[in-house]
Amino acid sequence: MPIYEYKCSDCGAVFEILTTSEHRDNMVRCEKCNSASVVKLLSAGTVKKGSNPSPLPMSGGCAGRSGFT
């Protein structure tokens, strides 16, 4: 089951919700203030190349050594 991370636009709280993909679009409310004004955050990930995990490039766009063209 995926974990989705949200940030409340009213109180600024950041929280995670473990859910099924079937229920991911249900109304999400802030766990701290119960506001419905929340935004889903883009979670950071990693790329595994061979046996050594390496983080995604943080800057530089799609040029250089990022591996993207």
MMTF fields as JSON, N, C-alpha, C and O atoms, coordinates in Angstrom:
{
  "mmtfVersion": "1.0.0",
  "mmtfProducer": "UNKNOWN",
  "numBonds": 275,
  "numAtoms": 276,
  "numGroups": 69,
  "numChains": 1,
  "numModels": 1,
  "chainsPerModel": [1],
  "groupsPerChain": [69],
  "chainIdList": ["A"],
  "bondAtomList": [4, 2, 8, 6, 12, 10, 16, 14, 20, 18, 24, 22, 28, 26, 32, 30, 36, 34, 40, 38, 44, 42, 48, 46, 52, 50, 56, 54, 60, 58, 64, 62, 68, 66, 72, 70, 76, 74, 80, 78, 84, 82, 88, 86, 92, 90, 96, 94, 100, 98, 104, 102, 108, 106, 112, 110, 116, 114, 120, 118, 124, 122, 128, 126, 132, 130, 136, 134, 140, 138, 144, 142, 148, 146, 152, 150, 156, 154, 160, 158, 164, 162, 168, 166, 172, 170, 176, 174, 180, 178, 184, 182, 188, 186, 192, 190, 196, 194, 200, 198, 204, 202, 208, 206, 212, 210, 216, 214, 220, 218, 224, 222, 228, 226, 232, 230, 236, 234, 240, 238, 244, 242, 248, 246, 252, 250, 256, 254, 260, 258, 264, 262, 268, 266, 272, 270],
  "bondOrderList": [1, 1, 1, 1, 1, 1, 1, 1, 1, 1, 1, 1, 1, 1, 1, 1, 1, 1, 1, 1, 1, 1, 1, 1, 1, 1, 1, 1, 1, 1, 1, 1, 1, 1, 1, 1, 1, 1, 1, 1, 1, 1, 1, 1, 1, 1, 1, 1, 1, 1, 1, 1, 1, 1, 1, 1, 1, 1, 1, 1, 1, 1, 1, 1, 1, 1, 1, 1],
  "groupList": [{"groupName": "MET", "atomNameList": ["N", "CA", "C", "O"], "elementList": ["N", "C", "C", "O"], "formalChargeList": [0, 0, 0, 0], "bondAtomList": [1, 0, 2, 1, 3, 2], "bondOrderList": [1, 1, 2], "singleLetterCode": "M", "chemCompType": "L-PEPTIDE LINKING"}, {"groupName": "PRO", "atomNameList": ["N", "CA", "C", "O"], "elementList": ["N", "C", "C", "O"], "formalChargeList": [0, 0, 0, 0], "bondAtomList": [1, 0, 2, 1, 3, 2], "bondOrderList": [1, 1, 2], "singleLetterCode": "P", "chemCompType": "L-PEPTIDE LINKING"}, {"groupName": "ILE", "atomNameList": ["N", "CA", "C", "O"], "elementList": ["N", "C", "C", "O"], "formalChargeList": [0, 0, 0, 0], "bondAtomList": [1, 0, 2, 1, 3, 2], "bondOrderList": [1, 1, 2], "singleLetterCode": "I", "chemCompType": "L-PEPTIDE LINKING"}, {"groupName": "TYR", "atomNameList": ["N", "CA", "C", "O"], "elementList": ["N", "C", "C", "O"], "formalChargeList": [0, 0, 0, 0], "bondAtomList": [1, 0, 2, 1, 3, 2], "bondOrderList": [1, 1, 2], "singleLetterCode": "Y", "chemCompType": "L-PEPTIDE LINKING"}, {"groupName": "GLU", "atomNameList": ["N", "CA", "C", "O"], "elementList": ["N", "C", "C", "O"], "formalChargeList": [0, 0, 0, 0], "bondAtomList": [1, 0, 2, 1, 3, 2], "bondOrderList": [1, 1, 2], "singleLetterCode": "E", "chemCompType": "L-PEPTIDE LINKING"}, {"groupName": "LYS", "atomNameList": ["N", "CA", "C", "O"], "elementList": ["N", "C", "C", "O"], "formalChargeList": [0, 0, 0, 0], "bondAtomList": [1, 0, 2, 1, 3, 2], "bondOrderList": [1, 1, 2], "singleLetterCode": "K", "chemCompType": "L-PEPTIDE LINKING"}, {"groupName": "CYS", "atomNameList": ["N", "CA", "C", "O"], "elementList": ["N", "C", "C", "O"], "formalChargeList": [0, 0, 0, 0], "bondAtomList": [1, 0, 2, 1, 3, 2], "bondOrderList": [1, 1, 2], "singleLetterCode": "C", "chemCompType": "L-PEPTIDE LINKING"}, {"groupName": "SER", "atomNameList": ["N", "CA", "C", "O"], "elementList": ["N", "C", "C", "O"], "formalChargeList": [0, 0, 0, 0], "bondAtomList": [1, 0, 2, 1, 3, 2], "bondOrderList": [1, 1, 2], "singleLetterCode": "S", "chemCompType": "L-PEPTIDE LINKING"}, {"groupName": "ASP", "atomNameList": ["N", "CA", "C", "O"], "elementList": ["N", "C", "C", "O"], "formalChargeList": [0, 0, 0, 0], "bondAtomList": [1, 0, 2, 1, 3, 2], "bondOrderList": [1, 1, 2], "singleLetterCode": "D", "chemCompType": "L-PEPTIDE LINKING"}, {"groupName": "GLY", "atomNameList": ["N", "CA", "C", "O"], "elementList": ["N", "C", "C", "O"], "formalChargeList": [0, 0, 0, 0], "bondAtomList": [1, 0, 2, 1, 3, 2], "bondOrderList": [1, 1, 2], "singleLetterCode": "G", "chemCompType": "PEPTIDE LINKING"}, {"groupName": "ALA", "atomNameList": ["N", "CA", "C", "O"], "elementList": ["N", "C", "C", "O"], "formalChargeList": [0, 0, 0, 0], "bondAtomList": [1, 0, 2, 1, 3, 2], "bondOrderList": [1, 1, 2], "singleLetterCode": "A", "chemCompType": "L-PEPTIDE LINKING"}, {"groupName": "VAL", "atomNameList": ["N", "CA", "C", "O"], "elementList": ["N", "C", "C", "O"], "formalChargeList": [0, 0, 0, 0], "bondAtomList": [1, 0, 2, 1, 3, 2], "bondOrderList": [1, 1, 2], "singleLetterCode": "V", "chemCompType": "L-PEPTIDE LINKING"}, {"groupName": "PHE", "atomNameList": ["N", "CA", "C", "O"], "elementList": ["N", "C", "C", "O"], "formalChargeList": [0, 0, 0, 0], "bondAtomList": [1, 0, 2, 1, 3, 2], "bondOrderList": [1, 1, 2], "singleLetterCode": "F", "chemCompType": "L-PEPTIDE LINKING"}, {"groupName": "LEU", "atomNameList": ["N", "CA", "C", "O"], "elementList": ["N", "C", "C", "O"], "formalChargeList": [0, 0, 0, 0], "bondAtomList": [1, 0, 2, 1, 3, 2], "bondOrderList": [1, 1, 2], "singleLetterCode": "L", "chemCompType": "L-PEPTIDE LINKING"}, {"groupName": "THR", "atomNameList": ["N", "CA", "C", "O"], "elementList": ["N", "C", "C", "O"], "formalChargeList": [0, 0, 0, 0], "bondAtomList": [1, 0, 2, 1, 3, 2], "bondOrderList": [1, 1, 2], "singleLetterCode": "T", "chemCompType": "L-PEPTIDE LINKING"}, {"groupName": "HIS", "atomNameList": ["N", "CA", "C", "O"], "elementList": ["N", "C", "C", "O"], "formalChargeList": [0, 0, 0, 0], "bondAtomList": [1, 0, 2, 1, 3, 2], "bondOrderList": [1, 1, 2], "singleLetterCode": "H", "chemCompType": "L-PEPTIDE LINKING"}, {"groupName": "ARG", "atomNameList": ["N", "CA", "C", "O"], "elementList": ["N", "C", "C", "O"], "formalChargeList": [0, 0, 0, 0], "bondAtomList": [1, 0, 2, 1, 3, 2], "bondOrderList": [1, 1, 2], "singleLetterCode": "R", "chemCompType": "L-PEPTIDE LINKING"}, {"groupName": "ASN", "atomNameList": ["N", "CA", "C", "O"], "elementList": ["N", "C", "C", "O"], "formalChargeList": [0, 0, 0, 0], "bondAtomList": [1, 0, 2, 1, 3, 2], "bondOrderList": [1, 1, 2], "singleLetterCode": "N", "chemCompType": "L-PEPTIDE LINKING"}],
  "groupTypeList": [0, 1, 2, 3, 4, 3, 5, 6, 7, 8, 6, 9, 10, 11, 12, 4, 2, 13, 14, 14, 7, 4, 15, 16, 8, 17, 0, 11, 16, 6, 4, 5, 6, 17, 7, 10, 7, 11, 11, 5, 13, 13, 7, 10, 9, 14, 11, 5, 5, 9, 7, 17, 1, 7, 1, 13, 1, 0, 7, 9, 9, 6, 10, 9, 16, 7, 9, 12, 14],
  "groupIdList": [1, 2, 3, 4, 5, 6, 7, 8, 9, 10, 11, 12, 13, 14, 15, 16, 17, 18, 19, 20, 21, 22, 23, 24, 25, 26, 27, 28, 29, 30, 31, 32, 33, 34, 35, 36, 37, 38, 39, 40, 41, 42, 43, 44, 45, 46, 47, 48, 49, 50, 51, 52, 53, 54, 55, 56, 57, 58, 59, 60, 61, 62, 63, 64, 65, 66, 67, 68, 69],
  "secStructList": [7, 7, 3, 3, 3, 3, 3, 3, 6, 6, 6, 7, 7, 3, 3, 3, 3, 3, 7, 7, 6, 6, 6, 6, 6, 1, 7, 7, 7, 7, 6, 6, 6, 7, 7, 1, 7, 3, 3, 3, 7, 7, 7, 7, 7, 3, 3, 3, 3, 6, 6, 3, 3, 3, 3, 7, 7, 7, 1, 1, 6, 6, 1, 4, 4, 4, 1, 7, 7],
  "xCoordList": [0.846, 0.0, 0.893, 1.872, 0.559, 1.376, 1.135, 0.066, 2.155, 2.064, 2.069, 2.983, 1.046, 0.958, 1.245, 0.781, 2.015, 2.381, 1.619, 1.539, 1.066, 0.255, 0.75, 1.384, 0.438, 0.712, -0.573, -1.25, -0.901, -2.098, -1.813, -0.82, -2.672, -2.516, -2.901, -2.498, -3.673, -4.115, -3.111, -2.715, -2.694, -1.814, -0.372, 0.502, -0.103, 1.265, 1.729, 2.877, 0.88, 1.254, 1.528, 0.832, 2.542, 2.867, 2.584, 3.025, 1.847, 1.472, 1.397, 1.305, 1.439, 1.394, 0.133, -0.373, -0.364, -1.52, -1.185, -0.815, -1.32, -1.138, -2.498, -3.448, -2.597, -3.904, -3.75, -2.643, -4.863, -4.858, -5.056, -5.592, -4.643, -4.813, -6.296, -6.658, -7.142, -8.581, -9.161, -10.11, -8.595, -9.107, -8.271, -8.561, -7.257, -6.334, -6.98, -6.484, -8.074, -8.704, -9.841, -10.524, -10.048, -11.06, -10.643, -9.465, -11.6, -11.327, -10.327, -10.555, -9.222, -8.195, -8.326, -8.475, -8.27, -8.353, -7.089, -6.495, -6.686, -5.5, -5.686, -6.736, -4.654, -4.717, -4.628, -5.043, -4.091, -3.906, -5.111, -5.618, -5.581, -6.648, -7.949, -8.93, -7.969, -9.146, -9.567, -10.692, -8.679, -8.984, -8.963, -8.204, -9.8, -9.811, -8.897, -8.8, -8.236, -7.354, -5.94, -5.045, -5.752, -4.457, -3.96, -4.752, -2.651, -2.033, -1.154, -0.426, -1.235, -0.384, 1.016, 1.192, 2.017, 3.399, 4.036, 3.64, 5.019, 5.782, 6.894, 7.782, 6.85, 7.843, 9.116, 9.08, 10.236, 11.53, 11.691, 11.147, 12.419, 12.668, 14.141, 14.935, 14.482, 15.86, 15.849, 14.853, 16.96, 17.13, 18.201, 19.278, 17.904, 18.875, 19.511, 18.829, 20.81, 21.56, 22.573, 23.511, 22.388, 23.265, 22.979, 21.82, 24.022, 23.827, 23.988, 23.841, 24.294, 24.469, 23.345, 23.239, 22.492, 21.452, 22.061, 22.976, 21.563, 22.049, 20.853, 19.851, 20.949, 19.81, 19.573, 20.475, 18.351, 18.022, 18.764, 19.048, 19.078, 19.768, 18.891, 17.686, 19.505, 18.767, 18.707, 17.788, 19.669, 19.664, 20.326, 20.844, 20.306, 20.955, 19.998, 20.4, 18.728, 17.746, 18.041, 18.422, 17.861, 18.032, 19.337, 19.445, 20.313, 21.592, 22.685, 22.463, 23.842, 24.989, 24.943, 24.581, 25.309, 25.442, 24.174, 24.235, 23.045, 21.813, 21.327, 20.588, 21.725, 21.266, 19.998, 19.522, 19.451, 18.246, 18.612, 19.507, 17.932, 18.21, 16.94, 16.964],
  "yCoordList": [-1.178, 0.0, 1.244, 1.31, 2.208, 3.423, 4.359, 4.365, 5.14, 6.174, 7.507, 7.8, 8.314, 9.636, 10.675, 10.55, 11.706, 12.76, 14.031, 14.395, 14.694, 15.886, 17.021, 16.796, 18.257, 19.429, 20.241, 20.482, 20.661, 21.456, 22.908, 23.479, 23.502, 24.906, 25.855, 27.018, 25.374, 26.231, 26.283, 27.368, 25.117, 25.109, 24.736, 24.869, 24.269, 23.936, 22.547, 22.19, 21.76, 20.405, 19.524, 19.612, 18.679, 17.697, 16.324, 16.018, 15.498, 14.186, 13.192, 13.57, 11.907, 10.821, 10.0, 9.872, 9.446, 8.562, 7.295, 7.359, 6.164, 4.859, 4.436, 4.297, 4.229, 3.932, 2.999, 2.754, 2.497, 1.721, 2.694, 3.784, 2.329, 3.211, 3.438, 4.458, 2.516, 2.648, 3.812, 4.464, 4.069, 5.094, 6.368, 7.263, 6.484, 7.621, 8.958, 10.002, 8.95, 10.205, 10.626, 11.616, 9.88, 10.276, 11.588, 11.946, 12.302, 13.57, 13.356, 12.547, 14.084, 14.003, 15.234, 16.351, 15.03, 16.124, 16.134, 15.089, 17.325, 17.489, 16.752, 16.846, 16.019, 15.276, 16.194, 15.812, 17.402, 18.325, 19.249, 19.367, 19.914, 20.908, 20.509, 21.251, 19.356, 18.81, 19.614, 19.465, 20.458, 21.241, 20.339, 19.373, 20.668, 19.935, 20.612, 20.158, 21.681, 22.433, 21.847, 22.426, 20.704, 20.018, 19.803, 19.698, 19.741, 19.483, 18.243, 18.061, 17.396, 16.21, 16.646, 17.368, 16.211, 16.567, 15.535, 14.369, 15.981, 15.078, 14.5, 15.227, 13.208, 12.565, 12.305, 12.003, 12.423, 12.152, 10.648, 9.863, 10.266, 8.854, 8.628, 9.567, 7.407, 7.082, 6.21, 5.561, 6.209, 5.373, 4.361, 4.719, 3.109, 2.066, 1.62, 1.148, 1.773, 1.393, 0.346, 0.647, -0.845, -1.918, -2.253, -2.395, -2.381, -2.708, -1.492, -1.612, -0.3, 0.907, 1.896, 2.397, 2.197, 3.196, 4.581, 4.933, 5.367, 6.735, 7.678, 7.367, 8.823, 9.747, 10.384, 10.45, 10.852, 11.573, 12.911, 13.451, 13.447, 14.736, 15.827, 15.874, 16.706, 17.761, 19.029, 19.832, 19.226, 20.42, 20.099, 19.0, 21.052, 20.837, 20.434, 20.308, 20.226, 19.876, 18.544, 17.581, 18.502, 17.241, 17.222, 16.529, 17.959, 18.011, 17.411, 17.071, 17.292, 16.83, 15.343, 14.553, 14.961, 13.564, 12.976, 11.918, 13.613, 13.128, 11.823, 11.078, 11.533, 10.324, 10.546, 9.639, 11.744, 12.06, 12.923, 13.763, 12.726, 13.55, 14.158, 14.888],
  "zCoordList": [0.0, 0.0, 0.0, 0.744, -0.82, -0.892, 0.293, 0.903, 0.592, 1.612, 0.887, 0.116, 1.137, 0.54, 1.613, 2.747, 1.252, 2.173, 1.8, 0.627, 2.798, 2.588, 3.482, 4.512, 3.052, 3.873, 3.975, 2.975, 5.197, 5.441, 5.077, 5.527, 4.271, 3.873, 5.004, 4.997, 5.973, 7.077, 8.226, 8.65, 8.734, 9.913, 9.589, 10.446, 8.362, 7.963, 8.367, 8.103, 8.992, 9.416, 8.2, 7.188, 8.309, 7.275, 7.873, 8.982, 7.133, 7.643, 6.498, 5.33, 6.854, 5.874, 6.08, 7.195, 4.979, 5.043, 4.254, 3.082, 4.906, 4.273, 3.743, 4.513, 2.441, 1.851, 0.652, 0.172, 0.191, -1.043, -2.199, -1.998, -3.381, -4.531, -4.824, -5.412, -4.428, -4.617, -3.794, -4.23, -2.615, -1.712, -1.692, -0.898, -2.523, -2.45, -2.799, -2.377, -3.559, -3.958, -3.026, -3.29, -1.937, -0.958, -0.305, -0.324, 0.269, 0.935, 2.062, 2.961, 2.008, 3.037, 3.923, 3.427, 5.228, 6.182, 7.025, 7.29, 7.44, 8.27, 9.593, 10.228, 9.996, 11.249, 12.464, 13.558, 12.283, 13.402, 13.601, 14.717, 12.519, 12.658, 11.959, 12.018, 11.304, 10.615, 9.378, 8.901, 8.861, 7.665, 6.427, 6.362, 5.461, 4.196, 3.176, 2.036, 3.571, 2.677, 2.737, 3.352, 2.097, 2.11, 0.681, -0.256, 0.534, -0.774, -0.668, 0.308, -1.689, -1.724, -2.116, -3.098, -1.352, -1.622, -2.535, -2.556, -3.282, -4.125, -3.273, -2.827, -3.048, -2.199, -2.977, -4.17, -2.295, -2.905, -3.075, -2.298, -4.065, -4.301, -4.581, -4.611, -4.781, -5.138, -6.377, -6.697, -7.055, -8.23, -7.882, -7.404, -8.123, -7.826, -9.13, -10.04, -9.21, -10.392, -9.958, -9.22, -10.403, -9.965, -8.514, -8.127, -7.709, -6.301, -5.397, -4.181, -5.977, -5.179, -5.456, -6.576, -4.456, -4.697, -4.829, -4.083, -5.77, -5.915, -5.975, -6.62, -5.31, -5.293, -6.652, -7.488, -6.861, -8.082, -8.082, -7.013, -9.244, -9.285, -8.68, -8.927, -7.884, -7.227, -8.067, -7.901, -8.965, -9.799, -11.121, -11.319, -12.012, -13.293, -14.383, -15.54, -14.042, -15.06, -15.712, -15.047, -17.005, -17.741, -18.512, -19.524, -18.059, -18.759, -17.887, -16.725, -18.462, -17.685, -17.409, -18.281, -16.196, -15.832, -15.237, -14.611, -15.407, -14.788, -15.407, -14.764, -16.637, -17.304, -18.104, -18.787, -18.022, -18.78, -19.981, -19.888, -21.104, -22.282, -22.799, -23.79]
}
